[in-house]
């Protein structure tokens, strides 16, 4: 699920849109570029999010998959573009 958008279904962040930084079984590490940064992602169980069938742009996706450097600004831009659709 790395590189896909998800919406939080439970917790104080219900309804928030995040990007999946990485997944480890039934645990996801989520980022949004503001409150949950690349350095401090949010750990959330898979059952507490809803997958949105949309991925980030190809360049950013490749860097996420290959553990290359990404910035919080890029994440904020991708979420902003997603929200405008």
NORLINRA-V633990 format. One record per run of one state. SS is the DSSP state (helix for helix, strand for strand, loop for the rest). FROM is the first residue (numbers start at 1). TO is the last residue. If there is no record, write none. Layout:
BEGIN
((SS;FROM;TO) (SS;FROM;TO))
END
This chain:
BEGIN
((loop;1;3) (strand;4;8) (loop;9;16) (strand;17;24) (loop;25;26) (strand;27;31) (loop;32;41) (strand;42;45) (helix;46;48) (strand;49;55) (loop;56;57) (helix;58;65) (loop;66;71) (helix;72;84) (loop;85;85))
END
